[in-house]
Amino acid sequence: MENKGYILMLESDAHDRELSKNYFDAHAITVEFLKLSNEVLPFLKGVSNADALPALLILSMNAFPDNGLEVLTKVKAVDSFKHIPIIMLGENTQPDLIKECYAKGASTFINKPFTTQLTDISIRSFIQYWFEVAQLPGQQFVHASVKI
């Protein structure tokens, strides 16, 4: 798998951070964790150059002091961060909330799985899509020749 940078993940829950860390470590994907929503913009603004920004940003809807939707809005308001794909993690399947996330610039909304088996399936699918299928900003496209 091509190195496509790192993930910046906002997750307030210690158990969810540990679980995520274990899954991403097992797939050799680097993740930088933040616990508080008010750490996201200073972290991004503190990055020395655009090439060092995260490839993906994962925001938990249950973040605090601001919730994930508020953080999404703030990040997408900064021109130099608009290109970063943002994945929202929620425990709520309210259609209006999901629609609002997409309207404010989320790339994906994922409902947090509630079993270990579903977590495994969700994370494997996430990794496959974002790190094997999707073309992320700033990455060279690697295409294998396919004979039809």
C-alpha positions as CSV (number, residue, x, y, z in Angstrom):
1,M,0.0,0.0,0.0
2,E,1.3,3.4,-1.0
3,N,2.1,5.8,1.9
4,K,-0.7,8.4,1.7
5,G,0.2,10.5,4.7
6,Y,-1.5,10.4,8.1
7,I,-4.9,10.7,9.7
8,L,-5.8,13.4,12.2
9,M,-8.5,12.0,14.4
10,L,-10.6,13.9,17.0
11,E,-12.0,11.4,19.5
12,S,-12.8,12.3,23.1
13,D,-13.5,8.8,24.2
14,A,-10.3,7.0,25.4
15,H,-11.7,3.5,24.6
16,D,-12.6,4.5,21.0
17,R,-9.1,6.1,20.6
18,E,-7.4,2.9,21.8
19,L,-9.6,0.7,19.6
20,S,-8.9,2.9,16.5
21,K,-5.2,3.1,17.3
22,N,-5.0,-0.7,17.4
23,Y,-6.8,-1.1,14.0
24,F,-4.7,1.5,12.3
25,D,-1.4,0.3,13.7
26,A,-2.3,-3.2,12.4
27,H,-2.5,-1.7,8.9
28,A,0.6,0.5,9.3
29,I,-1.4,3.7,9.1
30,T,-0.2,6.7,11.1
31,V,-2.8,8.4,13.2
32,E,-2.4,11.6,15.3
33,F,-5.1,11.8,18.0
34,L,-6.7,14.9,19.5
35,K,-9.0,14.7,22.5
36,L,-10.6,18.2,22.5
37,S,-12.3,19.9,19.6
38,N,-10.5,23.2,20.4
39,E,-7.2,21.5,19.5
40,V,-8.0,20.9,15.9
41,L,-7.6,24.3,14.3
42,P,-4.4,25.1,16.3
43,F,-3.0,21.8,15.2
44,L,-3.7,22.4,11.5
45,K,-2.6,26.0,11.7
46,G,0.7,24.8,13.4
47,V,1.6,22.6,10.5
48,S,4.7,24.1,8.8
49,N,3.6,23.5,5.2
50,A,0.7,22.3,3.2
51,D,2.5,19.0,2.3
52,A,2.5,18.2,6.1
53,L,-1.2,18.5,6.6
54,P,-3.1,15.2,7.3
55,A,-4.4,13.2,4.4
56,L,-7.7,12.7,6.2
57,L,-9.5,14.2,9.2
58,I,-11.8,12.1,11.3
59,L,-14.2,14.0,13.6
60,S,-16.3,12.4,16.3
61,M,-19.7,14.1,16.5
62,N,-19.5,13.7,20.3
63,A,-16.4,15.9,20.6
64,F,-16.3,18.7,23.1
65,P,-16.2,21.6,23.9
66,D,-17.5,22.0,20.3
67,N,-19.3,19.0,18.7
68,G,-17.9,17.5,15.4
69,L,-20.3,19.5,13.2
70,E,-19.1,22.8,14.7
71,V,-15.5,21.7,14.1
72,L,-16.3,20.6,10.5
73,T,-17.7,24.1,9.9
74,K,-14.7,25.8,11.3
75,V,-12.2,23.7,9.3
76,K,-14.0,24.1,6.0
77,A,-14.1,27.9,6.6
78,V,-10.3,28.0,6.2
79,D,-9.3,28.1,2.6
80,S,-6.1,26.2,3.1
81,F,-7.9,23.3,4.8
82,K,-10.9,22.9,2.4
83,H,-9.2,20.2,0.4
84,I,-8.8,17.8,3.4
85,P,-11.4,15.1,3.2
86,I,-13.3,15.0,6.5
87,I,-15.0,11.8,7.8
88,M,-17.7,12.3,10.5
89,L,-18.2,9.6,13.1
90,G,-21.6,9.6,14.8
91,E,-23.8,7.5,17.0
92,N,-26.9,9.1,15.6
93,T,-28.6,8.2,12.3
94,Q,-30.9,11.2,12.2
95,P,-31.3,12.0,8.5
96,D,-31.3,15.7,9.0
97,L,-28.0,15.6,11.0
98,I,-26.3,13.5,8.3
99,K,-27.6,15.7,5.6
100,E,-26.2,18.8,7.4
101,C,-22.8,17.2,7.7
102,Y,-22.7,16.6,4.0
103,A,-24.0,20.1,3.3
104,K,-21.2,21.6,5.5
105,G,-18.5,19.7,3.6
106,A,-18.1,16.3,5.1
107,S,-16.8,13.7,2.7
108,T,-18.4,10.7,4.5
109,F,-20.6,10.1,7.5
110,I,-20.0,6.8,9.3
111,N,-22.2,5.5,12.1
112,K,-20.0,4.1,14.9
113,P,-20.4,0.4,14.9
114,F,-21.7,-1.1,18.2
115,T,-20.1,-4.6,18.0
116,T,-16.5,-5.7,17.5
117,Q,-17.4,-7.6,14.4
118,L,-19.1,-4.5,12.8
119,T,-16.1,-2.4,13.9
120,D,-13.7,-4.7,12.1
121,I,-15.8,-4.7,8.9
122,S,-16.2,-0.9,9.0
123,I,-12.5,-0.2,9.6
124,R,-11.4,-2.7,6.9
125,S,-13.8,-1.1,4.4
126,F,-12.7,2.4,5.5
127,I,-9.0,1.5,5.0
128,Q,-9.6,-0.2,1.7
129,Y,-11.5,2.8,0.3
130,W,-9.5,5.7,1.6
131,F,-6.0,4.1,1.3
132,E,-6.4,1.8,-1.7
133,V,-9.2,3.2,-3.9
134,A,-9.5,7.0,-3.3
135,Q,-7.2,9.5,-4.7
136,L,-6.2,11.9,-1.9
137,P,-5.1,15.5,-2.5
138,G,-1.3,15.8,-3.0
139,Q,-0.8,12.1,-3.8
140,Q,0.5,10.7,-7.1
141,F,-1.9,8.5,-8.8
142,V,-0.6,4.9,-9.1
143,H,-2.5,3.0,-11.7
144,A,-1.9,-0.6,-12.6
145,S,-2.4,-1.6,-16.3
146,V,-5.5,-3.6,-16.7
147,K,-6.1,-5.6,-19.9
148,I,-9.8,-5.7,-20.9
